[in-house]
């Protein structure tokens, strides 16, 4: 059996890392986050918010290593 790999590697960026947020000079935005539907029952929203606040559910972003390098070169 033969496996072929693409050679693509990924950069993991977690909340708290300096690169987790991006800016255009005016706005500061996170690379990843959560969106809870307005139709989500209130009780579930409270549970999700508690999980996020306690760090049991965390936002995480992935970038191709090549894109990350180009972004850093542009800074």
TAWOBEL-V339545 format. One record per run of one state. SS is the DSSP state (A for helix, B for strand, O for the rest). FROM is the first residue (numbers start at 1). LEN is the number of residues. Records with the same first field share a line. If there is no record, write none. Layout:
SS = FROM-LEN, FROM-LEN
This chain:
O = 1-9, 15-3, 24-4, 31-11, 54-6, 75-1
B = 10-5, 21-3, 28-3, 60-5
A = 18-3, 42-12, 65-10
